[in-house]
Amino acid sequence: MAKQRMIVTDDQLLIDMDLLFNAIREAKGDWQQVETEMKQYLAMVQGMTESISTDDN
C-alpha cells in the first residue's frame, strides 16, 4: 500500500515527518527556510484551487 507523504486541505499542509525532516536536512538545518517554503507551497495550492472555484461559476 502506498504511503501518503502530504495531504493538502484548504488551509493546511499535513506532512509526513520523514519528508519534513529531510527538507530541514537539505536546508542544512534552516527550519525557517523550510517553513517559508511550505507556506509558499500552501499559498500556491490555495491559489490553484481558488482559480478552479471561480472557473466553475
Contacts in CASP RR format, 6 or more apart in sequence:
PFRMAT RR
TARGET T0000
AUTHOR 0000-0000-0000
METHOD contacts of the structure
MODEL  1
MAKQRMIVTDDQLLIDMDLLFNAIREAKGDWQQVETEMKQYLAMVQGMTE
SISTDDN
3 16 0 8 1.000
4 16 0 8 1.000
5 15 0 8 1.000
5 16 0 8 1.000
5 18 0 8 1.000
5 19 0 8 1.000
6 13 0 8 1.000
6 14 0 8 1.000
6 15 0 8 1.000
6 16 0 8 1.000
6 19 0 8 1.000
7 13 0 8 1.000
7 14 0 8 1.000
8 14 0 8 1.000
8 42 0 8 1.000
8 45 0 8 1.000
10 46 0 8 1.000
10 49 0 8 1.000
11 42 0 8 1.000
11 46 0 8 1.000
12 42 0 8 1.000
13 38 0 8 1.000
13 41 0 8 1.000
13 42 0 8 1.000
15 38 0 8 1.000
20 34 0 8 1.000
23 34 0 8 1.000
23 37 0 8 1.000
23 38 0 8 1.000
24 30 0 8 1.000
24 31 0 8 1.000
24 34 0 8 1.000
27 33 0 8 1.000
27 34 0 8 1.000
END
